[in-house]
Amino acid sequence: MKTETIAIHAGNHVDESSKAVIQPITLSTTFERSPDGTYAAGYIYSRSANPNRTSLEHVLAKLENGIDAACFSSGNAAGMAVFQSLKPGTHVIAPDDMYHGLRNQLKNLFAGILEFDFIDINNEDVLKQHINPSTGLIWIETPSNPLLKITDVKKVVDIARQHGIKVVCDSTFATPICQQPLALGADLVMHSSTKYFGGHSDLMGGVLVTAEKNEWWQKIRQVQEMGGAIPSPFDCYMLVRSIKTLPYRMRGHLHNAQLLAQFLEDHPKISQVMYPGLASHPQHLIAKDQMTGGFGGVLSFCVVGDEAEAKSVINSVKIFTQATSLGGVESLIEHRASVEGPDTKTPLNLLRVSVGLEHIDDLIADISAALG
Ligand SMILES: *Cc1c(COP(=O)(O)O)cnc(C)c1O
């Protein structure tokens, strides 16, 4: 089946008892045991499994071409489950341009438990130099946040395989519509479903999808069940509902982002635009090769001048909302360095945009007026 069909049907089934076309929300935390001690539907207690979460995990596994998915209460909880599944002392290689929330997790919560290096993963020599006998995981994020750097997934996987190292790809910016990291050889793909899967800036969630049900995956399932950072039945229902329109929403995001990137690139008050769909992007050819479904809906740009000039732009826009996060139907703009805090390496004149589904003419007119 094609993606649009999977998105609509793989997370839903007609309810057998009521014949409701849309699967109802099962709020019950507990499930009846039969006289012989078995559980007729396989459900025991909602922390372990719940019908709405099962449906959500099913559609997400299908969309990523994986064989199983585990959903969490946030993207950070999904990332944390990966780190918690590793043996203490494991060395993790992560990108220097990594989602700051996960970078802070490693630095603050896993210091003394895991070893880690934040490096330029795209530099093959640097990557090889950092691999040691205890390296167990290479974490990649492509496109990256907020610099929209592209990592060549196949190339990293090739190197990792030679050393028996696992590869996890944070594919939040891309969604399975744009790229499918498991098909490129990654062991797991991770998403913050708070972003494009939710799509309406009104729920939090995270997911891991696996290519294989191996021992490592069993461990991750244990972290999910025993740790209990699970999404509520209502959030699972909301996600299943939103995912139905994901392929069509992404078409709009991709279309608008490409046109906005091109407009900004030609603007005299802008020194640099970071969007993998632009021929000027340093890794545009790699992006073209692995992002077969499009280049995503997020872009960053640097305003000529410093922090003050950049902040004057975000304070002048009228349609874009000045807020963090991404993937919703409404366009957002933010001064990224302020969000990331004092140890940020993000340029102070950089603004990050989540391009929404408003009409592109209105978005361009708004930002054009704000640039003066
Ligand atoms: C938002 C985000 C996360 C974290 O997800 P939450 O749902 O906020 O916990 C991780 N990675 C990327 C790339 C993100 O954009």
PDBQT file of the ligand as one rigid body, heavy atoms in Angstrom, charges set to zero:
ROOT
HETATM    1  C1  LIG A 401      11.378  18.569  19.519  1.00  0.00    +0.000 C 
HETATM    2  C2  LIG A 401      12.494  17.688  19.171  1.00  0.00    +0.000 A 
HETATM    3  C3  LIG A 401      12.897  16.666  20.038  1.00  0.00    +0.000 A 
HETATM    4  C4  LIG A 401      12.304  16.467  21.421  1.00  0.00    +0.000 C 
HETATM    5  O1  LIG A 401      10.972  16.145  21.397  1.00  0.00    +0.000 OA
HETATM    6  P1  LIG A 401       9.910  16.574  22.543  1.00  0.00    +0.000 P 
HETATM    7  O2  LIG A 401       8.641  16.008  22.036  1.00  0.00    +0.000 OA
HETATM    8  O3  LIG A 401       9.960  18.054  22.663  1.00  0.00    +0.000 OA
HETATM    9  O4  LIG A 401      10.374  15.917  23.811  1.00  0.00    +0.000 OA
HETATM   10  C5  LIG A 401      13.930  15.840  19.617  1.00  0.00    +0.000 A 
HETATM   11  N1  LIG A 401      14.533  16.012  18.414  1.00  0.00    +0.000 NA
HETATM   12  C6  LIG A 401      14.163  16.987  17.571  1.00  0.00    +0.000 A 
HETATM   13  C7  LIG A 401      14.860  17.116  16.261  1.00  0.00    +0.000 C 
HETATM   14  C8  LIG A 401      13.134  17.855  17.908  1.00  0.00    +0.000 A 
HETATM   15  O5  LIG A 401      12.790  18.833  17.068  1.00  0.00    +0.000 OA
ENDROOT
TORSDOF 0
